[in-house]
Amino acid sequence: MRNRILCICLALAMVLTMFSAMAVAPASAATVKPNIMGDINGDGVMNTIDARQYLKQTLTGVSFTGMTATLADLNSDGQYGTQDVREMVKMSLQTNENKPTRAFWVPYMEVETMLKSGDVATAKAAIDACMQDCADRGTNVVYFHVRANSDAYYQSSLFNYNWRAKPLINAGFDPLSYAIQSAHAKGMELHAWVNPYRIGSSDTNAKLTATFYKGNKYYYIPSDASVQELVVGGVRELVENYDIDGIQFDDYFYPTGLMNETAAEDFEADDYAATGNGMSIGDWRRNAVNELLAACYKVCHSREGCVFGISPSYDFESNYGDMYADAAFWAKNPGYVDYLAPQLYIGFDHAYAPFDKAIERWQTLPRLQTVDMIAGLALYKTGLLEDTWAGTAGKVEWKNNNDIMSRQIALTKSLDWDGVAFYSHQSFEVGSDRDATVANADMAAACKDWLVFE
């Protein structure tokens, strides 16, 4: 995904250089005496922290006079305001090289660990430590789980609070708000990662009656109008209430392989009869998912700089036929996604889906120029003693090789993709199911190699 904040930073640096010594500091920062041009907060460096602060100040109104006002008026309408800021963003996206994404997923299991003490100071320290470690390893985007099972890790008027987050939120601490602040302070984007339909093994957190039960889990019914309204509303409150850089959905759409492929299930039969209009049940389900994504994309784009992405399974057939998630359609049609991050959690010796064959298939996918491709890589499999479903050779591949991640990054780079994302950050804690020596060597090389992913 294009690192838009870095682009904004570059654009602002150009404009501020034009201002030179004539620049008048914004009123809210009048007492700050930057010693480097563009150093809004006076810490001695010009970076994304200054860009964010400057952008926020300009959006609230900044007074410029004389020649400075002329230089600041990029669209020549006689005043300096938000339209000029938009011009800066547009110019930066058109004239500056886009930086590759280097992302970590931070899943709900890790988020809950950070919040489990119930103590605000401890939770802040844990979030800061996570973000600092991500930054130290070269990350520029964090995919942070904010709603996994219809439960919110943030102040929500639509969803129940997650049981780990609830005591902290009731004490006045918002984990998501603080995570965003911590990520931004370290120059990283934060995308709010949401599971739109999954409710979990219990329906305690269900906010509607439009649910169904498959594979020991509850889900919202994707075709139900009230469900679509709830999910879109959830995205809207995140976009409007938090300074997030994006929203991401992963591969939990319809439950994999559990739906009747030729006829409507009982829970959707009435909706299908009323709105099917001659479509096959598969096309009708895919259309329901597409409608939701289009609405969420529109909400994300209601705010400058906020993008919408999907992280689908690596398996085209499963995406299309089992989960009713048509990634090929999203990629080639406007108004659905800004990026795709397929979960390529497979090795080169996988018997059924070798990594090189899988990524090359995604490479041939027709897509809009505006849709980025991010390779999701299985950091959690490094040193894995047994990859159960990978076939004879693939089963022991991760145990016997400490360069799989490096090779996957190299191949991704050779295909001119837009970056890589590691699942997940908590994988640096190596459990008993992995060879620690192999895993640590593979992960260390990966974090070194992605720094030169250009």
Secondary structure by P-SEA (a helix, b strand, c coil): ccaaaaaaaaaaaaaaaaaccccccccccccccccccccccccccccaaaaaaaaaaaaabbbbcaaaaaaacccccccccaaaaaaaaaaaaacbbbbbbbbbbbcaaaaaaacccccaaaaaaaaaaaaaaaaaacccccccccccccccccccccccccccaaaaaaacccaaaaaaaaaaaabbbbbbbbbcccccccccccccccccccccccccccccaaaaaaaaaaaaaaaacccccbbbbcccccccccccccccccccaaaaaaccccccaaaaaaaaaaaaaaaaaaaaaccccbbbbbbcccccccccccccccaaaaacccccccccccccccccccccccaaaaaaaaaaccccccbbbbbbcccccccccccccccccccccccccccaaaaaaaaaaaaccccccccccccccccccccaaaaaaaaaaaaaaaaacc
